[in-house]
C-alpha cells in the first residue's frame, strides 16, 4: 500500500545525437539541455566557405509538418528551427544557464507594489483603441524595455508602431467580443489570461516602453520579463493584411477562406510559403496600400504607411513567399518539390549585431570546484576565513580549463541542529579563488560543537554546478580574569628604648622581611594553578 499510494516522480534522461562534420564545421554553439536544437547552433558555426549545410529527417515527405505562419502555425520542430534564425527574439535562453538573456530588448524589473500611472494603457477590443483602465491601482511589477530596432528583411525600417500593433493584434485575436466576432481565433484565446494581468503599458519613445503587470515569477526576474515582453516578428502592414485576409478575405476577392490556427473543410490554415495563399495575401496588401490603410491601434503613430506596403509587395514578387522578419538570416529560396530551402545572412547595416557579437556574448562553461580551504578547529570569537578554489571549464567559444575569473559562490554554516548560523557570498579575490570571512562577532555567539560548512557555486546566482561541504569543530573559549594581589601590611621597625645601644637586627625586623616575602609567594600559587586549568 505504501508503494501504491505514495507520491512518485519519474525522471527520464534522453540522449540525442547530432552528427556534425568536425573537419568542416568549427566553433558551433550548443545548448546544455537541447544540444543543436538551439537557435545559436545555426548562428555561430564557422566553415571554410561560409556555407552551412543542414539535413533533417523528413517524416512526411516535406520540410515542415505545420503551416508556416507565426500567429497560429510553426508548431513542429523543423519549422521552428528555421523560424528561430529568421526571427530575432526580444529575449532568448542562454547556452549555459538556461536563463533568458536580452536579444533585441534589454529589460529592468522593479518589484512592487507599484502604482499604475494615468498614462498606462491597454487595448480595448470593443472600442478598437488604447484606454486607461487601471490608473492608480497597484501592480506587482514594473518592467522597462529598451529595444534595438533596425530594418526588416525587405529593407523598410522597424518602428515602435510595429511593436504597438503586435500587442494590439494579440489582444484582438485572443478576445471574443461577441458571437459574430470575426477577429477572434479560439486557438489563440490562451493569451487572454496573461493579457488580463497586464495593467497598463506606457509607450515612452521610439524604442522604449514600460509594462505594469501582475504576471510575475516569484523569484526569477528574467522569466517575469520574458512573460510580459511585447515584440514584433513581422512588419505591422503584414500582420494587418493577414488579419484582414483571415477575418474578411471574401471582401478582398480571395480564392478561399483562411484561418490562423487550423485546417478544416473549406478553410485553409494560412501558410506564408504556399503560392496561392501568398497570392491572396498580396491582393489584400495591394487593396490596403491603395487606401493608405492604417489600423486604429496605431492611427496616431503612422502618417504614411505606403513604404511598408510597397516593400512587402516587392518582396513577394521577388522571393515568391511572404516570410519577412528581422533576424540574422532571411529566406532566400524555398522549393517544396525538392524539399529544400536556402537561408542567407542578413547583412543590412542597421542590423544591431555583427559577426562576432554572439561569439563574445555567449559562453558555454561551468564552474568546477577545485577545493575548499577552511580551518578544522575554531575558537569562539575568532574570525574564520574560507577560501573556495574554482576553475572555469569552457566548451564554447574556446575549450579548456582555467582559474575562474567570474562566478557566484555561496557559503552557509549550520550547527548540529541544522540551523543556519551564517551565510553569505564568497567574492572573487584572485583568479580561481573566492573568499569570505566570518567575523569574530558572529562566532562569539556559537556554541561548542560540530558545524557543517556548505558551499555551492555556478556561473551566476541561481545556477549551481557544484556543491560540497566541510566540517569544523568549534571550541568554546573560556573567559579569563587578571590576577590580583591581596593587600598586605607594610613592615614597620620596632622602636628601641635605649638610644645608646648599637643597632642590631631584631627578630622582629627579620620577621618583617621574611613574612611578606612568604606571603607574596603564597599568592602566586593560586595564579599558577589557574593557568593550568
C-alpha positions in Angstrom: 0.0 0.0 0.0 2.8 2.4 0.8 4.3 2.0 -2.6 1.0 2.1 -4.4 -0.3 5.2 -2.6 3.0 7.1 -2.4 3.7 10.2 -4.5 6.0 9.3 -7.4 8.3 11.4 -9.6 9.6 9.7 -12.7 12.8 11.0 -14.2 13.8 10.3 -17.8 17.1 11.0 -19.4 17.1 11.1 -23.2 20.1 11.3 -25.4 20.0 12.9 -28.9 22.9 12.6 -31.3 23.7 15.4 -33.8 26.3 14.3 -36.4 28.5 17.2 -37.4 31.4 17.2 -39.9 34.2 18.2 -37.5 36.6 18.7 -40.3 34.4 21.3 -41.9 32.3 22.9 -39.1 34.1 24.7 -36.3 33.0 26.6 -33.2 29.4 25.6 -33.2 27.5 26.6 -30.1 25.3 24.0 -28.4 22.9 24.3 -25.5 23.4 22.3 -22.3 19.9 21.0 -22.4 18.8 21.0 -26.1 22.0 20.4 -27.9 21.9 21.7 -31.5 18.2 22.5 -31.4 19.0 25.9 -30.0 19.0 28.9 -32.4 22.6 29.6 -31.5 23.8 26.5 -33.4 22.9 27.9 -36.8 24.1 31.5 -36.0 27.6 30.6 -34.7 29.2 27.9 -36.8 32.3 28.6 -38.9 33.1 26.9 -42.2 35.8 27.5 -44.8 33.4 28.7 -47.5 30.9 30.4 -45.1 28.2 27.9 -46.0 26.5 25.5 -43.5 24.6 22.6 -44.9 21.9 21.1 -42.7 20.0 17.8 -43.4 16.8 16.9 -41.5 14.6 13.8 -41.3 11.5 14.3 -43.4 8.8 12.2 -41.7 6.0 13.4 -44.0 7.9 13.9 -47.3 8.0 17.7 -46.7 10.3 20.1 -44.9 7.6 21.1 -42.4 4.7 19.5 -40.7 2.7 22.6 -39.9 1.7 25.9 -41.6 4.4 28.5 -41.8 2.8 31.5 -40.1 4.0 32.9 -36.7 0.4 33.5 -35.4 -1.0 30.0 -35.2 1.5 27.9 -37.0 5.2 27.0 -36.9 4.4 24.4 -34.2 6.6 21.5 -35.4 10.3 21.2 -34.5 11.5 21.6 -38.1 9.7 24.8 -39.0 10.6 26.1 -35.5 14.4 25.5 -36.1 14.2 27.6 -39.3 12.0 30.3 -37.8 14.3 30.8 -34.8 17.1 32.2 -37.1 14.8 34.2 -39.4 13.3 36.0 -36.5 15.1 37.8 -33.8 13.6 37.3 -30.4 13.2 40.0 -27.8 14.8 37.6 -25.3 16.2 34.0 -25.6 17.7 31.4 -23.4 21.4 31.4 -22.6 23.5 28.4 -23.7 24.9 27.5 -20.3 22.4 28.8 -17.7 19.0 28.4 -19.4 18.1 31.9 -18.2 16.5 34.5 -20.5 19.1 37.0 -21.9 18.3 40.1 -23.9 18.5 39.7 -27.7 16.7 42.8 -29.1 15.2 44.1 -25.9 17.1 44.9 -22.7 14.9 45.0 -19.6 14.8 46.2 -16.0 12.4 44.7 -13.5 11.2 46.6 -10.4 9.3 44.5 -7.9 6.2 46.2 -6.5 3.8 47.0 -5.4 4.0 50.0 -7.8 1.2 52.4 -8.7 -0.1 52.3 -12.2 0.3 55.8 -13.7 -2.6 57.5 -15.6 -0.9 57.2 -19.0 -0.5 53.4 -18.9 -3.0 51.9 -21.4 -4.3 48.5 -22.5 -6.1 47.7 -25.8 -9.9 47.7 -25.8 -11.0 45.4 -28.5 -14.6 46.6 -28.4 -13.7 50.3 -28.9 -10.6 49.4 -31.0 -8.4 51.9 -29.1 -6.0 52.1 -26.3 -7.6 53.0 -23.0 -6.6 53.8 -19.4 -8.1 51.0 -17.3 -6.1 50.6 -14.1 -4.7 54.0 -13.2 -4.0 54.4 -9.5 -4.1 50.6 -8.9 -1.2 48.7 -7.6 0.8 46.3 -9.8 3.2 43.6 -8.7 5.9 44.7 -11.1 7.1 47.5 -13.4 9.3 46.4 -16.3 11.1 48.8 -18.6 12.1 47.5 -22.1 14.6 49.3 -24.2 14.7 47.7 -27.7 17.1 47.6 -30.6 15.3 48.2 -33.9 16.7 48.2 -37.4 15.4 47.3 -40.9 13.0 44.5 -41.8 14.4 41.9 -44.3 12.5 43.8 -47.1 14.5 46.9 -46.3 12.0 49.2 -44.6 12.6 50.3 -41.0 11.1 48.9 -37.9 9.3 51.3 -35.6 7.5 51.3 -32.3 4.3 51.1 -34.3 5.3 47.6 -35.2 5.5 46.6 -31.6 2.4 48.5 -30.6 0.3 46.9 -33.3 1.7 43.5 -32.5 0.4 44.0 -28.9 -3.0 45.2 -30.1 -3.2 42.3 -32.6 -2.6 39.8 -29.7 -5.4 41.4 -27.6 -7.7 41.5 -30.6 -7.4 37.9 -31.8 -7.5 36.4 -28.2 -10.6 38.3 -27.1 -14.1 37.3 -28.2 -16.2 40.5 -28.4 -19.4 38.6 -29.4 -20.7 35.5 -31.2 -20.1 37.2 -34.6 -16.6 38.4 -33.8 -14.6 37.7 -37.0 -11.3 39.0 -35.4 -11.1 36.1 -32.9 -9.5 32.7 -33.0 -10.3 30.2 -30.3 -6.9 28.6 -30.5 -5.3 31.9 -29.7 -7.5 32.7 -26.7 -5.0 31.3 -24.2 -3.1 34.6 -24.5 -6.1 36.5 -23.0 -5.4 35.0 -19.5 -1.9 36.6 -19.5 -3.1 39.8 -21.0 -5.7 40.2 -18.3 -2.8 40.6 -15.8 -1.3 43.5 -17.7 -2.5 46.6 -16.0 -1.0 49.1 -18.5 1.7 50.0 -20.9 3.5 53.3 -21.2 4.7 53.9 -24.8 7.6 56.1 -23.8 9.6 56.8 -27.0 10.7 55.4 -30.3 12.4 52.3 -28.7 11.2 52.2 -25.1 8.1 51.1 -23.3 7.1 50.2 -19.7 4.7 47.4 -18.6 2.9 47.4 -15.3 1.8 43.8 -14.6 0.6 41.3 -12.1 2.1 38.5 -14.2 5.2 37.7 -12.3 7.5 34.8 -11.4 8.1 34.5 -7.6 11.9 34.9 -7.8 13.2 35.0 -11.5 13.2 38.5 -13.0 14.3 37.1 -16.4 11.2 34.9 -16.5 9.0 37.8 -15.4 10.5 40.0 -18.2 10.0 37.3 -20.8 6.4 36.7 -19.9 5.5 40.4 -20.3 7.6 41.5 -23.3 5.8 42.8 -26.4 7.8 42.5 -29.7 7.1 42.2 -33.4 8.2 39.3 -35.6 6.8 40.9 -38.8 6.0 44.4 -40.1 2.7 45.8 -38.9 1.5 46.1 -42.5 2.0 42.3 -43.0 0.2 41.5 -39.7 -2.7 43.8 -40.7 -3.0 42.2 -44.1 -3.0 38.7 -42.6 -5.7 39.8 -40.1 -7.9 41.1 -42.9 -7.3 38.1 -45.0 -8.4 35.7 -42.2 -11.3 37.9 -40.9 -12.7 39.3 -44.2 -11.0 37.6 -47.1 -14.1 37.5 -49.2 -14.3 41.3 -49.2 -10.9 41.4 -50.9 -11.8 38.8 -53.6 -9.6 36.0 -52.2 -9.8 32.4 -53.5 -10.7 30.7 -50.3 -11.4 31.1 -46.6 -8.4 31.2 -44.2 -7.6 30.5 -40.5 -4.5 31.3 -38.5 -4.6 28.1 -36.5 -6.5 25.2 -38.1 -7.2 23.4 -41.3 -10.9 22.4 -41.8 -13.3 21.7 -44.6 -13.5 24.8 -46.7 -10.9 26.5 -44.5 -7.1 26.6 -45.2 -4.6 27.3 -42.5 -2.6 30.3 -43.7 0.9 29.4 -44.9 3.2 32.1 -46.0 5.2 29.7 -48.1 2.2 28.3 -50.2 1.9 30.1 -53.5 -1.9 30.5 -53.7 -2.0 31.7 -50.0 0.6 34.3 -50.8 -1.2 35.4 -53.9 -4.4 36.0 -51.8 -2.4 37.9 -49.2 -0.9 40.0 -51.9 -4.4 41.0 -53.0 -5.2 42.3 -49.5 -1.9 44.1 -49.3 -2.5 45.9 -52.6 -6.0 46.9 -51.5 -4.7 48.3 -48.2 -1.9 50.1 -49.9 -4.4 51.8 -52.3 -6.4 53.0 -49.3 -3.3 54.0 -47.3 -5.0 51.9 -44.6 -3.7 52.2 -41.0 -5.3 50.1 -38.3 -6.9 52.0 -35.4 -4.4 50.8 -32.8 -1.6 52.9 -34.4 -3.7 55.5 -36.3 -2.0 58.3 -34.3 1.5 56.9 -34.8 1.8 56.5 -38.5 1.2 59.2 -41.1 2.3 57.4 -44.4 2.2 53.6 -44.5 2.9 53.3 -48.2 6.7 52.4 -47.9 6.0 49.3 -45.9 3.2 48.1 -48.2 5.4 48.7 -51.3 8.4 46.9 -49.8 6.4 43.9 -48.7 4.7 43.5 -52.2 8.0 43.9 -53.9 9.5 41.1 -51.6 6.6 38.8 -52.5 7.1 39.5 -56.2 10.9 38.8 -55.9 11.0 35.8 -53.5 7.7 34.1 -54.1 6.8 34.0 -50.4 5.8 36.3 -47.6 8.2 35.4 -44.8 9.6 38.7 -43.7 11.2 39.3 -40.3 14.2 40.9 -38.6 16.6 38.1 -37.7 20.2 37.2 -38.7 19.0 35.2 -41.8 16.4 35.7 -44.4 14.6 33.2 -46.5 16.1 33.4 -50.0 14.6 30.4 -51.7 12.0 27.7 -50.9 11.4 24.7 -53.2 8.8 22.3 -51.7 9.2 19.8 -54.5 12.9 19.4 -53.8 12.4 19.6 -50.1 14.9 22.4 -50.0 15.3 26.0 -48.7 18.1 28.4 -48.5 18.8 31.0 -45.8 21.2 33.9 -46.3 22.8 36.1 -43.8 21.1 39.5 -43.3 24.0 42.0 -43.7 21.9 45.1 -43.5 23.9 48.0 -41.9 21.1 48.6 -39.4 21.2 45.1 -38.0 22.4 45.6 -34.4 24.7 42.5 -34.1 28.0 42.0 -36.0 29.6 38.6 -36.8 31.5 38.4 -33.5 28.9 39.8 -31.1 27.4 36.4 -30.0 30.7 34.7 -30.1 31.8 37.1 -27.4 28.5 37.2 -25.6 27.7 33.5 -25.4 29.9 31.3 -23.1 29.2 27.6 -22.6 31.1 26.9 -19.5 30.7 25.7 -15.9 32.3 26.5 -12.6 34.2 23.5 -11.3 35.2 23.1 -7.6 38.9 22.6 -7.1 39.0 22.7 -3.3 37.8 24.4 -0.1 40.3 25.8 2.5 38.7 26.1 5.9 40.2 25.6 9.4 39.3 22.3 11.1 39.1 23.9 14.6 37.9 27.3 15.5 37.6 29.1 18.9 34.5 31.1 19.5 35.2 34.8 19.0 37.8 34.2 16.3 37.2 35.1 12.7 37.1 32.4 10.1 38.5 32.8 6.6 37.1 30.4 4.0 38.7 30.1 0.5 36.9 28.3 -2.3 39.1 27.3 -5.2 37.3 27.0 -8.6 38.1 26.5 -12.2 36.3 27.6 -15.3 35.7 24.7 -17.7 35.0 26.1 -21.1 33.3 24.4 -24.1 32.4 27.5 -26.2 33.7 29.6 -27.8 37.0 28.2 -26.5 37.7 24.8 -24.9 39.9 24.2 -21.9 40.2 24.8 -18.2 41.5 27.9 -16.4 41.2 29.5 -13.0 37.8 31.1 -12.7 37.6 34.8 -13.3 33.8 35.0 -12.8 31.1 33.1 -11.0 28.9 33.1 -7.9 29.8 31.1 -4.8 27.6 30.9 -1.8 28.6 29.7 1.7 26.3 28.6 4.5 27.2 27.4 8.0 24.9 25.2 10.0 25.1 23.9 13.6 24.3 20.4 14.8 20.6 21.2 14.9 20.6 22.1 11.3 20.1 25.8 12.0 21.9 28.3 9.7 24.2 30.4 11.9 25.9 32.3 9.0 25.5 32.7 5.2 27.0 34.9 2.6 28.5 35.2 -0.9 32.2 34.5 -1.3 33.7 37.1 -3.5 36.3 36.6 -6.2 39.7 37.7 -4.7 42.1 36.4 -7.3 41.7 34.2 -10.4 40.4 30.9 -9.1 39.9 32.0 -5.5 36.7 33.1 -3.9 37.0 34.3 -0.3 34.6 35.0 2.6 35.5 35.8 6.2 33.2 35.1 9.1 33.8 37.8 11.7 34.6 37.0 15.3 31.4 38.9 16.4 29.5 36.1 14.7 31.5 33.1 16.0 31.4 34.6 19.5 27.7 33.6 19.7 28.2 30.0 18.6 28.1 27.1 20.9 30.8 24.4 21.1 30.3 21.5 18.8 30.4 20.3 15.2 29.4 22.7 12.3 28.9 22.0 8.6 30.1 24.5 6.0 28.1 24.1 2.9 29.4 25.6 -0.4 27.6 25.9 -3.7 28.6 27.7 -6.9 28.0 28.3 -10.6 28.5 30.8 -13.3 25.8 33.1 -11.8 23.4 33.3 -9.0 20.7 30.6 -9.2 22.8 28.4 -11.5 24.5 25.6 -9.5 27.2 23.4 -11.0 28.8 22.2 -7.8 28.0 21.6 -4.1 30.2 20.4 -1.3 30.6 20.7 2.5 33.3 20.7 5.1 33.2 20.1 8.9 34.7 22.4 11.5 34.9 21.9 15.3 34.0 25.0 17.4 35.7 25.2 20.8 34.2 27.4 23.4 36.8 29.9 24.6 36.6 30.3 28.4 36.7 33.8 29.8 40.0 34.7 31.6 40.5 37.1 34.6 43.6 39.2 35.5 45.4 38.1 38.8 45.0 40.5 41.8 47.3 40.8 44.9 45.7 40.7 48.4 46.5 43.8 50.4 49.4 43.3 52.9 50.7 45.4 55.7 53.9 47.2 55.2 56.6 46.1 57.7 57.5 48.5 60.4 60.6 48.8 62.5 60.3 48.2 66.3 61.5 51.3 68.1 64.4 50.8 70.6 64.2 52.1 74.1 67.9 52.8 74.6 69.4 55.2 72.0 72.8 54.3 73.3 72.7 50.7 72.2 74.3 49.7 69.0 71.7 48.9 66.3 71.2 45.2 65.8 68.8 43.2 63.7 66.0 42.2 66.0 63.9 39.1 65.4 61.0 41.4 64.7 62.9 43.1 61.9 63.9 39.7 60.5 60.4 38.5 60.6 59.3 41.8 58.9 61.4 40.9 55.9 60.7 37.2 55.6 57.0 37.4 56.4 55.9 39.5 53.5 58.1 37.5 51.1 56.5 34.3 52.0 53.0 35.9 51.7 53.7 37.0 48.1 55.0 33.5 47.3 51.7 32.0 48.5 49.7 34.5 46.4 51.5 33.2 43.3 50.4 29.6 43.8 46.7 30.0 43.0 47.7 32.1 40.0 49.9 29.3 38.6 47.2 26.8 39.3 44.6 28.8 37.5 46.8 28.9 34.4 47.0 25.1 34.4 43.2 24.6 34.2 
